[in-house]
Amino acid sequence: MPTDVDGPDDAAADATPLEDVPHDVRAALTQLLAEAQTAARADETETATALLETAETVATNKLPPGDRRDRVRRGCVAAADALPDAALAAAYAEAARSYVVEE
């Protein structure tokens, strides 16, 4: 697991309820991660990587510290690391997306 994903404040922070995450942040992450899945499945590795990096940046900068942010960030890193394995990368992106979509 990459050390750049972990931070001293992240482990101690409580999880933020999904409804407390701004709608625009949820929408942006949902879209980025869905498009990353599509790109990965289409073997568009460069596009998928760029989308995953952007999603990780949005999560880092816009999600409050805590479990949700950590999981989204780790999912983005894991998906990017899984490329060019399209199925595995898409699965990691879907797992990350599950933390920002309303069920």
Backbone atoms as SQL, in Angstrom:
CREATE TABLE atoms (id INTEGER PRIMARY KEY, chain TEXT, resi INTEGER, resn TEXT, atom TEXT, x REAL, y REAL, z REAL);
INSERT INTO atoms VALUES
  (1, 'A', 1, 'MET', 'N', 0.840, -1.174, 0.000),
  (2, 'A', 1, 'MET', 'CA', 0.000, 0.000, 0.000),
  (3, 'A', 1, 'MET', 'C', 0.887, 1.240, 0.000),
  (4, 'A', 2, 'PRO', 'N', 0.605, 2.195, -0.877),
  (5, 'A', 2, 'PRO', 'CA', 1.441, 3.393, -0.966),
  (6, 'A', 2, 'PRO', 'C', 1.364, 4.228, 0.297),
  (7, 'A', 3, 'THR', 'N', 2.498, 4.760, 0.679),
  (8, 'A', 3, 'THR', 'CA', 2.526, 5.582, 1.883),
  (9, 'A', 3, 'THR', 'C', 1.971, 6.970, 1.640),
  (10, 'A', 4, 'ASP', 'N', 1.924, 7.429, 0.388),
  (11, 'A', 4, 'ASP', 'CA', 1.414, 8.761, 0.124),
  (12, 'A', 4, 'ASP', 'C', -0.100, 8.853, 0.313),
  (13, 'A', 5, 'VAL', 'N', -0.772, 7.735, 0.472),
  (14, 'A', 5, 'VAL', 'CA', -2.206, 7.737, 0.684),
  (15, 'A', 5, 'VAL', 'C', -2.539, 7.898, 2.162),
  (16, 'A', 6, 'ASP', 'N', -1.651, 7.449, 3.016),
  (17, 'A', 6, 'ASP', 'CA', -1.893, 7.506, 4.452),
  (18, 'A', 6, 'ASP', 'C', -1.403, 8.839, 5.008),
  (19, 'A', 7, 'GLY', 'N', -2.142, 9.363, 5.949),
  (20, 'A', 7, 'GLY', 'CA', -1.744, 10.605, 6.592),
  (21, 'A', 7, 'GLY', 'C', -2.022, 10.514, 8.073),
  (22, 'A', 8, 'PRO', 'N', -1.334, 11.292, 8.881),
  (23, 'A', 8, 'PRO', 'CA', -1.495, 11.205, 10.322),
  (24, 'A', 8, 'PRO', 'C', -2.898, 11.549, 10.793),
  (25, 'A', 9, 'ASP', 'N', -3.580, 12.455, 10.107),
  (26, 'A', 9, 'ASP', 'CA', -4.913, 12.856, 10.518),
  (27, 'A', 9, 'ASP', 'C', -5.980, 11.861, 10.073),
  (28, 'A', 10, 'ASP', 'N', -5.691, 11.094, 9.029),
  (29, 'A', 10, 'ASP', 'CA', -6.694, 10.214, 8.449),
  (30, 'A', 10, 'ASP', 'C', -7.132, 9.111, 9.403),
  (31, 'A', 11, 'ALA', 'N', -6.217, 8.485, 10.080),
  (32, 'A', 11, 'ALA', 'CA', -6.540, 7.334, 10.919),
  (33, 'A', 11, 'ALA', 'C', -7.381, 7.727, 12.119),
  (34, 'A', 12, 'ALA', 'N', -7.199, 8.918, 12.626),
  (35, 'A', 12, 'ALA', 'CA', -7.896, 9.330, 13.840),
  (36, 'A', 12, 'ALA', 'C', -9.262, 9.949, 13.565),
  (37, 'A', 13, 'ALA', 'N', -9.532, 10.315, 12.333),
  (38, 'A', 13, 'ALA', 'CA', -10.774, 11.017, 12.022),
  (39, 'A', 13, 'ALA', 'C', -11.952, 10.058, 11.942),
  (40, 'A', 14, 'ASP', 'N', -13.109, 10.522, 12.380),
  (41, 'A', 14, 'ASP', 'CA', -14.330, 9.733, 12.273),
  (42, 'A', 14, 'ASP', 'C', -14.835, 9.771, 10.846),
  (43, 'A', 15, 'ALA', 'N', -15.588, 8.750, 10.474),
  (44, 'A', 15, 'ALA', 'CA', -16.185, 8.707, 9.146),
  (45, 'A', 15, 'ALA', 'C', -17.241, 9.801, 9.029),
  (46, 'A', 16, 'THR', 'N', -17.272, 10.452, 7.904),
  (47, 'A', 16, 'THR', 'CA', -18.257, 11.483, 7.635),
  (48, 'A', 16, 'THR', 'C', -19.452, 10.837, 6.941),
  (49, 'A', 17, 'PRO', 'N', -20.672, 11.096, 7.425),
  (50, 'A', 17, 'PRO', 'CA', -21.841, 10.545, 6.732),
  (51, 'A', 17, 'PRO', 'C', -21.882, 11.033, 5.291),
  (52, 'A', 18, 'LEU', 'N', -22.340, 10.179, 4.387),
  (53, 'A', 18, 'LEU', 'CA', -22.364, 10.519, 2.970),
  (54, 'A', 18, 'LEU', 'C', -23.156, 11.793, 2.714),
  (55, 'A', 19, 'GLU', 'N', -24.239, 11.996, 3.449),
  (56, 'A', 19, 'GLU', 'CA', -25.053, 13.186, 3.222),
  (57, 'A', 19, 'GLU', 'C', -24.317, 14.471, 3.609),
  (58, 'A', 20, 'ASP', 'N', -23.224, 14.356, 4.371),
  (59, 'A', 20, 'ASP', 'CA', -22.421, 15.524, 4.735),
  (60, 'A', 20, 'ASP', 'C', -21.335, 15.841, 3.706),
  (61, 'A', 21, 'VAL', 'N', -21.196, 14.980, 2.707),
  (62, 'A', 21, 'VAL', 'CA', -20.243, 15.236, 1.622),
  (63, 'A', 21, 'VAL', 'C', -20.996, 16.064, 0.583),
  (64, 'A', 22, 'PRO', 'N', -20.462, 17.214, 0.183),
  (65, 'A', 22, 'PRO', 'CA', -21.166, 18.062, -0.783),
  (66, 'A', 22, 'PRO', 'C', -21.551, 17.287, -2.045),
  (67, 'A', 23, 'HIS', 'N', -22.747, 17.610, -2.534),
  (68, 'A', 23, 'HIS', 'CA', -23.276, 16.916, -3.715),
  (69, 'A', 23, 'HIS', 'C', -22.333, 17.017, -4.910),
  (70, 'A', 24, 'ASP', 'N', -21.742, 18.191, -5.130),
  (71, 'A', 24, 'ASP', 'CA', -20.865, 18.351, -6.288),
  (72, 'A', 24, 'ASP', 'C', -19.622, 17.475, -6.194),
  (73, 'A', 25, 'VAL', 'N', -19.138, 17.241, -4.985),
  (74, 'A', 25, 'VAL', 'CA', -17.974, 16.369, -4.786),
  (75, 'A', 25, 'VAL', 'C', -18.357, 14.926, -5.073),
  (76, 'A', 26, 'ARG', 'N', -19.516, 14.503, -4.539),
  (77, 'A', 26, 'ARG', 'CA', -19.995, 13.141, -4.825),
  (78, 'A', 26, 'ARG', 'C', -20.202, 12.948, -6.316),
  (79, 'A', 27, 'ALA', 'N', -20.813, 13.940, -6.965),
  (80, 'A', 27, 'ALA', 'CA', -21.088, 13.830, -8.403),
  (81, 'A', 27, 'ALA', 'C', -19.791, 13.754, -9.207),
  (82, 'A', 28, 'ALA', 'N', -18.823, 14.590, -8.864),
  (83, 'A', 28, 'ALA', 'CA', -17.555, 14.586, -9.592),
  (84, 'A', 28, 'ALA', 'C', -16.833, 13.251, -9.434),
  (85, 'A', 29, 'LEU', 'N', -16.760, 12.762, -8.202),
  (86, 'A', 29, 'LEU', 'CA', -16.079, 11.479, -7.973),
  (87, 'A', 29, 'LEU', 'C', -16.815, 10.326, -8.639),
  (88, 'A', 30, 'THR', 'N', -18.132, 10.334, -8.566),
  (89, 'A', 30, 'THR', 'CA', -18.918, 9.279, -9.204),
  (90, 'A', 30, 'THR', 'C', -18.650, 9.257, -10.708),
  (91, 'A', 31, 'GLN', 'N', -18.661, 10.424, -11.324),
  (92, 'A', 31, 'GLN', 'CA', -18.433, 10.512, -12.763),
  (93, 'A', 31, 'GLN', 'C', -17.002, 10.102, -13.127),
  (94, 'A', 32, 'LEU', 'N', -16.032, 10.617, -12.411),
  (95, 'A', 32, 'LEU', 'CA', -14.641, 10.282, -12.704),
  (96, 'A', 32, 'LEU', 'C', -14.376, 8.783, -12.590),
  (97, 'A', 33, 'LEU', 'N', -14.891, 8.180, -11.531),
  (98, 'A', 33, 'LEU', 'CA', -14.638, 6.755, -11.308),
  (99, 'A', 33, 'LEU', 'C', -15.407, 5.884, -12.305),
  (100, 'A', 34, 'ALA', 'N', -16.615, 6.288, -12.679),
  (101, 'A', 34, 'ALA', 'CA', -17.370, 5.544, -13.691),
  (102, 'A', 34, 'ALA', 'C', -16.660, 5.629, -15.045),
  (103, 'A', 35, 'GLU', 'N', -16.171, 6.813, -15.386),
  (104, 'A', 35, 'GLU', 'CA', -15.446, 6.969, -16.652),
  (105, 'A', 35, 'GLU', 'C', -14.119, 6.212, -16.627),
  (106, 'A', 36, 'ALA', 'N', -13.476, 6.146, -15.474),
  (107, 'A', 36, 'ALA', 'CA', -12.239, 5.368, -15.349),
  (108, 'A', 36, 'ALA', 'C', -12.523, 3.888, -15.574),
  (109, 'A', 37, 'GLN', 'N', -13.632, 3.399, -15.035),
  (110, 'A', 37, 'GLN', 'CA', -14.025, 2.002, -15.267),
  (111, 'A', 37, 'GLN', 'C', -14.214, 1.742, -16.758),
  (112, 'A', 38, 'THR', 'N', -14.948, 2.628, -17.408),
  (113, 'A', 38, 'THR', 'CA', -15.214, 2.474, -18.838),
  (114, 'A', 38, 'THR', 'C', -13.915, 2.497, -19.634),
  (115, 'A', 39, 'ALA', 'N', -13.037, 3.414, -19.309),
  (116, 'A', 39, 'ALA', 'CA', -11.753, 3.515, -20.018),
  (117, 'A', 39, 'ALA', 'C', -10.903, 2.270, -19.780),
  (118, 'A', 40, 'ALA', 'N', -10.877, 1.782, -18.556),
  (119, 'A', 40, 'ALA', 'CA', -10.093, 0.579, -18.248),
  (120, 'A', 40, 'ALA', 'C', -10.610, -0.608, -19.057),
  (121, 'A', 41, 'ARG', 'N', -11.924, -0.776, -19.081),
  (122, 'A', 41, 'ARG', 'CA', -12.522, -1.898, -19.826),
  (123, 'A', 41, 'ARG', 'C', -12.283, -1.786, -21.327),
  (124, 'A', 42, 'ALA', 'N', -12.112, -0.560, -21.811),
  (125, 'A', 42, 'ALA', 'CA', -11.847, -0.331, -23.238),
  (126, 'A', 42, 'ALA', 'C', -10.354, -0.353, -23.549),
  (127, 'A', 43, 'ASP', 'N', -9.540, -0.745, -22.580),
  (128, 'A', 43, 'ASP', 'CA', -8.081, -0.780, -22.722),
  (129, 'A', 43, 'ASP', 'C', -7.482, 0.581, -23.063),
  (130, 'A', 44, 'GLU', 'N', -8.120, 1.633, -22.583),
  (131, 'A', 44, 'GLU', 'CA', -7.605, 2.991, -22.732),
  (132, 'A', 44, 'GLU', 'C', -6.855, 3.338, -21.451),
  (133, 'A', 45, 'THR', 'N', -5.670, 2.748, -21.314),
  (134, 'A', 45, 'THR', 'CA', -4.904, 2.825, -20.072),
  (135, 'A', 45, 'THR', 'C', -4.537, 4.253, -19.696),
  (136, 'A', 46, 'GLU', 'N', -4.098, 5.041, -20.654),
  (137, 'A', 46, 'GLU', 'CA', -3.701, 6.428, -20.343),
  (138, 'A', 46, 'GLU', 'C', -4.886, 7.246, -19.836),
  (139, 'A', 47, 'THR', 'N', -6.025, 7.072, -20.490),
  (140, 'A', 47, 'THR', 'CA', -7.225, 7.804, -20.068),
  (141, 'A', 47, 'THR', 'C', -7.659, 7.354, -18.685),
  (142, 'A', 48, 'ALA', 'N', -7.680, 6.049, -18.463),
  (143, 'A', 48, 'ALA', 'CA', -8.072, 5.520, -17.152),
  (144, 'A', 48, 'ALA', 'C', -7.138, 6.034, -16.058),
  (145, 'A', 49, 'THR', 'N', -5.851, 6.030, -16.336),
  (146, 'A', 49, 'THR', 'CA', -4.871, 6.509, -15.355),
  (147, 'A', 49, 'THR', 'C', -5.110, 7.976, -15.024),
  (148, 'A', 50, 'ALA', 'N', -5.331, 8.792, -16.036),
  (149, 'A', 50, 'ALA', 'CA', -5.569, 10.228, -15.811),
  (150, 'A', 50, 'ALA', 'C', -6.837, 10.448, -14.995),
  (151, 'A', 51, 'LEU', 'N', -7.892, 9.712, -15.294),
  (152, 'A', 51, 'LEU', 'CA', -9.141, 9.847, -14.554),
  (153, 'A', 51, 'LEU', 'C', -8.970, 9.415, -13.099),
  (154, 'A', 52, 'LEU', 'N', -8.243, 8.333, -12.878),
  (155, 'A', 52, 'LEU', 'CA', -8.013, 7.851, -11.519),
  (156, 'A', 52, 'LEU', 'C', -7.154, 8.823, -10.718),
  (157, 'A', 53, 'GLU', 'N', -6.153, 9.400, -11.359),
  (158, 'A', 53, 'GLU', 'CA', -5.318, 10.395, -10.677),
  (159, 'A', 53, 'GLU', 'C', -6.146, 11.625, -10.305),
  (160, 'A', 54, 'THR', 'N', -7.025, 12.032, -11.209),
  (161, 'A', 54, 'THR', 'CA', -7.883, 13.181, -10.924),
  (162, 'A', 54, 'THR', 'C', -8.846, 12.860, -9.786),
  (163, 'A', 55, 'ALA', 'N', -9.428, 11.671, -9.804),
  (164, 'A', 55, 'ALA', 'CA', -10.338, 11.270, -8.731),
  (165, 'A', 55, 'ALA', 'C', -9.616, 11.234, -7.391),
  (166, 'A', 56, 'GLU', 'N', -8.394, 10.739, -7.382),
  (167, 'A', 56, 'GLU', 'CA', -7.627, 10.714, -6.130),
  (168, 'A', 56, 'GLU', 'C', -7.371, 12.136, -5.625),
  (169, 'A', 57, 'THR', 'N', -7.058, 13.038, -6.540),
  (170, 'A', 57, 'THR', 'CA', -6.827, 14.435, -6.157),
  (171, 'A', 57, 'THR', 'C', -8.090, 15.072, -5.597),
  (172, 'A', 58, 'VAL', 'N', -9.228, 14.835, -6.252),
  (173, 'A', 58, 'VAL', 'CA', -10.500, 15.371, -5.751),
  (174, 'A', 58, 'VAL', 'C', -10.793, 14.815, -4.362),
  (175, 'A', 59, 'ALA', 'N', -10.608, 13.515, -4.188),
  (176, 'A', 59, 'ALA', 'CA', -10.855, 12.903, -2.873),
  (177, 'A', 59, 'ALA', 'C', -9.943, 13.509, -1.816),
  (178, 'A', 60, 'THR', 'N', -8.688, 13.680, -2.160),
  (179, 'A', 60, 'THR', 'CA', -7.710, 14.236, -1.220),
  (180, 'A', 60, 'THR', 'C', -8.084, 15.655, -0.810),
  (181, 'A', 61, 'ASN', 'N', -8.487, 16.457, -1.779),
  (182, 'A', 61, 'ASN', 'CA', -8.726, 17.871, -1.521),
  (183, 'A', 61, 'ASN', 'C', -10.144, 18.205, -1.057),
  (184, 'A', 62, 'LYS', 'N', -11.112, 17.357, -1.378),
  (185, 'A', 62, 'LYS', 'CA', -12.506, 17.725, -1.124),
  (186, 'A', 62, 'LYS', 'C', -13.240, 16.855, -0.110),
  (187, 'A', 63, 'LEU', 'N', -12.772, 15.633, 0.116),
  (188, 'A', 63, 'LEU', 'CA', -13.421, 14.795, 1.127),
  (189, 'A', 63, 'LEU', 'C', -12.799, 15.080, 2.482),
  (190, 'A', 64, 'PRO', 'N', -13.612, 15.114, 3.522),
  (191, 'A', 64, 'PRO', 'CA', -13.052, 15.325, 4.850),
  (192, 'A', 64, 'PRO', 'C', -12.187, 14.138, 5.262),
  (193, 'A', 65, 'PRO', 'N', -11.188, 14.370, 6.108),
  (194, 'A', 65, 'PRO', 'CA', -10.345, 13.266, 6.574),
  (195, 'A', 65, 'PRO', 'C', -11.198, 12.172, 7.210),
  (196, 'A', 66, 'GLY', 'N', -10.799, 10.946, 6.972),
  (197, 'A', 66, 'GLY', 'CA', -11.514, 9.827, 7.566),
  (198, 'A', 66, 'GLY', 'C', -11.511, 8.612, 6.672),
  (199, 'A', 67, 'ASP', 'N', -12.264, 7.625, 7.090),
  (200, 'A', 67, 'ASP', 'CA', -12.301, 6.334, 6.418),
  (201, 'A', 67, 'ASP', 'C', -12.761, 6.437, 4.968),
  (202, 'A', 68, 'ARG', 'N', -13.803, 7.229, 4.700),
  (203, 'A', 68, 'ARG', 'CA', -14.316, 7.354, 3.329),
  (204, 'A', 68, 'ARG', 'C', -13.225, 7.893, 2.404),
  (205, 'A', 69, 'ARG', 'N', -12.573, 8.963, 2.817),
  (206, 'A', 69, 'ARG', 'CA', -11.514, 9.545, 1.980),
  (207, 'A', 69, 'ARG', 'C', -10.387, 8.547, 1.773),
  (208, 'A', 70, 'ASP', 'N', -9.976, 7.877, 2.835),
  (209, 'A', 70, 'ASP', 'CA', -8.889, 6.898, 2.721),
  (210, 'A', 70, 'ASP', 'C', -9.240, 5.790, 1.738),
  (211, 'A', 71, 'ARG', 'N', -10.465, 5.275, 1.833),
  (212, 'A', 71, 'ARG', 'CA', -10.865, 4.164, 0.966),
  (213, 'A', 71, 'ARG', 'C', -10.970, 4.591, -0.493),
  (214, 'A', 72, 'VAL', 'N', -11.497, 5.775, -0.732),
  (215, 'A', 72, 'VAL', 'CA', -11.581, 6.261, -2.113),
  (216, 'A', 72, 'VAL', 'C', -10.176, 6.444, -2.677),
  (217, 'A', 73, 'ARG', 'N', -9.315, 7.067, -1.911),
  (218, 'A', 73, 'ARG', 'CA', -7.940, 7.292, -2.370),
  (219, 'A', 73, 'ARG', 'C', -7.221, 5.977, -2.624),
  (220, 'A', 74, 'ARG', 'N', -7.342, 5.032, -1.700),
  (221, 'A', 74, 'ARG', 'CA', -6.691, 3.728, -1.884),
  (222, 'A', 74, 'ARG', 'C', -7.248, 2.998, -3.094),
  (223, 'A', 75, 'GLY', 'N', -8.554, 3.105, -3.304),
  (224, 'A', 75, 'GLY', 'CA', -9.171, 2.468, -4.472),
  (225, 'A', 75, 'GLY', 'C', -8.647, 3.036, -5.774),
  (226, 'A', 76, 'CYS', 'N', -8.455, 4.351, -5.804),
  (227, 'A', 76, 'CYS', 'CA', -7.905, 4.992, -7.013),
  (228, 'A', 76, 'CYS', 'C', -6.484, 4.511, -7.281),
  (229, 'A', 77, 'VAL', 'N', -5.673, 4.468, -6.243),
  (230, 'A', 77, 'VAL', 'CA', -4.285, 4.016, -6.383),
  (231, 'A', 77, 'VAL', 'C', -4.243, 2.552, -6.805),
  (232, 'A', 78, 'ALA', 'N', -5.069, 1.719, -6.168),
  (233, 'A', 78, 'ALA', 'CA', -5.091, 0.295, -6.497),
  (234, 'A', 78, 'ALA', 'C', -5.551, 0.075, -7.934),
  (235, 'A', 79, 'ALA', 'N', -6.546, 0.824, -8.372),
  (236, 'A', 79, 'ALA', 'CA', -7.032, 0.689, -9.751),
  (237, 'A', 79, 'ALA', 'C', -5.946, 1.079, -10.746),
  (238, 'A', 80, 'ALA', 'N', -5.281, 2.192, -10.485),
  (239, 'A', 80, 'ALA', 'CA', -4.209, 2.624, -11.389),
  (240, 'A', 80, 'ALA', 'C', -3.068, 1.618, -11.406),
  (241, 'A', 81, 'ASP', 'N', -2.727, 1.077, -10.247),
  (242, 'A', 81, 'ASP', 'CA', -1.658, 0.078, -10.171),
  (243, 'A', 81, 'ASP', 'C', -2.036, -1.219, -10.882),
  (244, 'A', 82, 'ALA', 'N', -3.331, -1.520, -10.943),
  (245, 'A', 82, 'ALA', 'CA', -3.800, -2.761, -11.575),
  (246, 'A', 82, 'ALA', 'C', -3.740, -2.708, -13.095),
  (247, 'A', 83, 'LEU', 'N', -3.736, -1.511, -13.649),
  (248, 'A', 83, 'LEU', 'CA', -3.670, -1.390, -15.113),
  (249, 'A', 83, 'LEU', 'C', -2.368, -1.995, -15.629),
  (250, 'A', 84, 'PRO', 'N', -2.369, -2.703, -16.720),
  (251, 'A', 84, 'PRO', 'CA', -3.403, -2.799, -17.745),
  (252, 'A', 84, 'PRO', 'C', -4.403, -3.935, -17.556),
  (253, 'A', 85, 'ASP', 'N', -4.491, -4.540, -16.386),
  (254, 'A', 85, 'ASP', 'CA', -5.506, -5.563, -16.134),
  (255, 'A', 85, 'ASP', 'C', -6.858, -4.860, -16.020),
  (256, 'A', 86, 'ALA', 'N', -7.594, -4.835, -17.130),
  (257, 'A', 86, 'ALA', 'CA', -8.825, -4.051, -17.227),
  (258, 'A', 86, 'ALA', 'C', -9.867, -4.463, -16.195),
  (259, 'A', 87, 'ALA', 'N', -10.079, -5.749, -16.028),
  (260, 'A', 87, 'ALA', 'CA', -11.115, -6.218, -15.108),
  (261, 'A', 87, 'ALA', 'C', -10.781, -5.846, -13.661),
  (262, 'A', 88, 'LEU', 'N', -9.534, -6.031, -13.279),
  (263, 'A', 88, 'LEU', 'CA', -9.124, -5.719, -11.919),
  (264, 'A', 88, 'LEU', 'C', -9.179, -4.215, -11.663),
  (265, 'A', 89, 'ALA', 'N', -8.689, -3.428, -12.596),
  (266, 'A', 89, 'ALA', 'CA', -8.724, -1.972, -12.451),
  (267, 'A', 89, 'ALA', 'C', -10.161, -1.473, -12.343),
  (268, 'A', 90, 'ALA', 'N', -11.049, -2.015, -13.179),
  (269, 'A', 90, 'ALA', 'CA', -12.462, -1.613, -13.139),
  (270, 'A', 90, 'ALA', 'C', -13.093, -1.997, -11.804),
  (271, 'A', 91, 'ALA', 'N', -12.731, -3.146, -11.268),
  (272, 'A', 91, 'ALA', 'CA', -13.272, -3.582, -9.976),
  (273, 'A', 91, 'ALA', 'C', -12.812, -2.658, -8.845),
  (274, 'A', 92, 'TYR', 'N', -11.554, -2.270, -8.860),
  (275, 'A', 92, 'TYR', 'CA', -11.062, -1.340, -7.836),
  (276, 'A', 92, 'TYR', 'C', -11.746, 0.024, -7.967),
  (277, 'A', 93, 'ALA', 'N', -11.935, 0.491, -9.202),
  (278, 'A', 93, 'ALA', 'CA', -12.612, 1.778, -9.403),
  (279, 'A', 93, 'ALA', 'C', -14.052, 1.703, -8.916),
  (280, 'A', 94, 'GLU', 'N', -14.723, 0.583, -9.170),
  (281, 'A', 94, 'GLU', 'CA', -16.096, 0.405, -8.688),
  (282, 'A', 94, 'GLU', 'C', -16.141, 0.380, -7.167),
  (283, 'A', 95, 'ALA', 'N', -15.176, -0.280, -6.559),
  (284, 'A', 95, 'ALA', 'CA', -15.124, -0.311, -5.095),
  (285, 'A', 95, 'ALA', 'C', -14.949, 1.093, -4.538),
  (286, 'A', 96, 'ALA', 'N', -14.087, 1.885, -5.137),
  (287, 'A', 96, 'ALA', 'CA', -13.885, 3.267, -4.695),
  (288, 'A', 96, 'ALA', 'C', -15.160, 4.074, -4.890),
  (289, 'A', 97, 'ARG', 'N', -15.809, 3.870, -6.016),
  (290, 'A', 97, 'ARG', 'CA', -17.045, 4.603, -6.324),
  (291, 'A', 97, 'ARG', 'C', -18.154, 4.282, -5.329),
  (292, 'A', 98, 'SER', 'N', -18.157, 3.059, -4.820),
  (293, 'A', 98, 'SER', 'CA', -19.214, 2.655, -3.884),
  (294, 'A', 98, 'SER', 'C', -19.189, 3.487, -2.597),
  (295, 'A', 99, 'TYR', 'N', -18.080, 4.146, -2.319),
  (296, 'A', 99, 'TYR', 'CA', -17.996, 4.976, -1.118),
  (297, 'A', 99, 'TYR', 'C', -18.527, 6.389, -1.315),
  (298, 'A', 100, 'VAL', 'N', -18.894, 6.735, -2.558),
  (299, 'A', 100, 'VAL', 'CA', -19.394, 8.091, -2.792),
  (300, 'A', 100, 'VAL', 'C', -20.772, 8.130, -3.441),
  (301, 'A', 101, 'VAL', 'N', -21.326, 6.980, -3.803),
  (302, 'A', 101, 'VAL', 'CA', -22.666, 6.971, -4.394),
  (303, 'A', 101, 'VAL', 'C', -23.690, 6.628, -3.331),
  (304, 'A', 102, 'GLU', 'N', -24.879, 7.174, -3.506),
  (305, 'A', 102, 'GLU', 'CA', -25.960, 6.848, -2.589),
  (306, 'A', 102, 'GLU', 'C', -26.566, 5.537, -3.020),
  (307, 'A', 103, 'GLU', 'N', -26.815, 4.676, -2.055),
  (308, 'A', 103, 'GLU', 'CA', -27.355, 3.346, -2.364),
  (309, 'A', 103, 'GLU', 'C', -28.846, 3.371, -2.528);
